[in-house]
């Protein structure tokens, strides 16, 4: 069968066996379309049924989470852990707590994670998990009881050489602490079974900053390749969580101007540059709305969600040189891509997972906008998670500077790999294709070595 027909056959089979999993289908389509030139050249992937195997999670765990709220009412949520692929190492990937979480979302994230983790060149497989639990508006005690109930089931399936979850949307230092504490209580083992731990109890310096810093390093590598640099660039950033905050912090330190941030209720535009201290105080510490930012900085503008332009997002209407979508999937659509191009944006660098819709991506490419794909651009988080695992296993502690230097090198290596692969397959600079092929090839070759399992 020719390569295109082979990919289409597998995509059809996903549609049939997992109906309604739109985001998973979107993620698989993007990867498979990129793989066609490789599959044409290398027949052995088809001979070993790699696509058939790689789209199926090795294991999917779905469980009920029962917990008690502050008014002593019993509440229920669904918990998920999708252990997608362990060819290169223990399953690794975050947990997301958000009301939108369902099996299709967890599978899209887990599928992406396989290739992202392979690109880091570290020994980690791909997995992802989460729950439709909404931490917003819950007390600390409720969040703790939920995390404990979640771990009551999850602990049976994880382990430091088996599956090591981390944070994602709605899961930060507080949740990781409660999850770790409950694992310890249940098993009587003090082990590195999650990453993103506190510095005082097994965490790594630089893990909190890693995804955002890594994303800016990746953007710098792209710009350097084109004889340019991030310094002096006006950067539109979406999101106001872990990835966005540390993207903004690193942009400042590299001499760029991060002019925006956003949360699920609105966007802040601060032309002279987002004040990181205020941002952290409002979102990391206070868990409040960004509306407060404009009260504290009268020269900033707050654009509430209901004032967003028709079919688009306020943050992408702001004139900028570089865009860093760092909130959630499909947050940068066709209308947004048109606005960015019209305003002179030269690079879109994905901090979030799959933030750019396929039609937006096509529009950006057709108009010569450079593109840092999520699998590569946001791989810094999982890379430093693996460094946390390495420190735990060897009972060592590396300095912030040491971790940051390694992170910079890993991001450079990922860029070089994606770039070289794009060149090898005749589309120099197409980093989406380069990253997908390079990540896939590493996993697929190892799958062949490990036999039909
Ligand atoms: P956080 O929960 O820390 O922050 C998410 C931010 O995005 C919040 O400001 C949130 O708003 C906003 N947001 C979330 N969902 C929506 C939505 N549907 N519409 C508008 N705004 C939304 O998550 P992270 O920063 O950790 O993750 C952000 C993205 O980066 C995700 O795609 C994640 O998968 C990806 N990622 C994260 C990594 C990590 O290390 N944390 C690693 C690699 C990728 P509000 O404050 O109102 O909730």
Boltz pocket constraint, residues with backbone or C-beta under 6 A from the ligand:
constraints:
  - pocket:
      binder: B
      contacts: [[A, 167], [A, 168], [A, 169], [A, 170], [A, 171], [A, 172], [A, 207], [A, 211], [A, 239], [A, 240], [A, 241], [A, 242], [A, 243], [A, 244], [A, 262], [A, 263], [A, 264], [A, 265], [A, 283], [A, 288], [A, 326], [A, 327], [A, 328], [A, 329], [A, 351], [A, 352], [A, 353], [A, 378], [A, 379], [A, 381], [A, 382]]
      max_distance: 6.0
